[in-house]
């Protein structure tokens, strides 16, 4: 998970029937993912604003 592998891919690989099993088992390995997602979305939003202003 630290290498950017998506939880759904891990679910399939381990044969979990439900994504909740995967997330409940390995979710602790994602402590910073929420922050990373927020930063990525903010950067994209800012880039979109720059593009709108230059048009």
C-alpha positions as CSV (number, residue, x, y, z in Angstrom):
1,X,0.0,0.0,0.0
2,X,2.9,2.3,0.6
3,X,3.9,1.9,-3.0
4,X,0.6,3.4,-4.4
5,X,-1.3,0.1,-5.0
6,X,-5.0,0.7,-4.9
7,X,-7.0,-1.1,-2.1
8,X,-9.3,-2.7,-4.8
9,X,-6.3,-4.3,-6.4
10,X,-5.1,-5.6,-3.0
11,X,-8.6,-7.0,-2.3
12,X,-8.5,-8.9,-5.6
13,X,-5.0,-10.2,-5.1
14,X,-5.8,-11.5,-1.6
15,X,-9.2,-12.8,-2.5
16,X,-11.1,-10.8,0.0
17,X,-14.8,-10.9,-0.8
18,X,-15.4,-7.4,0.5
19,X,-13.3,-4.3,0.4
20,X,-14.1,-3.7,4.1
21,X,-12.0,-6.8,5.0
22,X,-9.0,-5.3,3.1
23,X,-9.4,-1.8,4.6
24,X,-10.1,-3.1,8.1
25,X,-7.0,-5.3,7.9
26,X,-4.6,-3.0,6.1
27,X,-6.1,0.5,6.6
28,X,-3.6,1.4,9.2
29,X,-1.0,1.5,6.4
30,X,-2.8,4.5,4.9
31,X,-2.2,7.1,7.6
32,X,-1.2,10.0,5.3
33,X,-3.4,9.1,2.3
34,X,-6.2,11.6,3.2
35,X,-3.7,14.4,3.5
36,X,-2.0,13.5,0.2
37,X,-5.4,13.4,-1.5
38,X,-6.4,16.8,-0.1
39,X,-3.1,18.3,-1.3
40,X,-3.4,16.8,-4.7
41,X,-7.0,18.1,-5.1
42,X,-6.0,21.5,-3.9
43,X,-3.1,21.7,-6.4
44,X,-5.4,20.7,-9.2
45,X,-8.0,23.3,-8.2
46,X,-5.3,26.0,-8.1
47,X,-4.0,24.9,-11.5
48,X,-7.5,25.1,-12.9
49,X,-7.8,28.7,-11.5
50,X,-4.6,29.7,-13.2
51,X,-5.8,28.3,-16.5
52,X,-9.1,30.1,-16.2
53,X,-7.4,33.4,-15.4
54,X,-5.1,33.2,-18.4
55,X,-7.9,32.7,-20.9
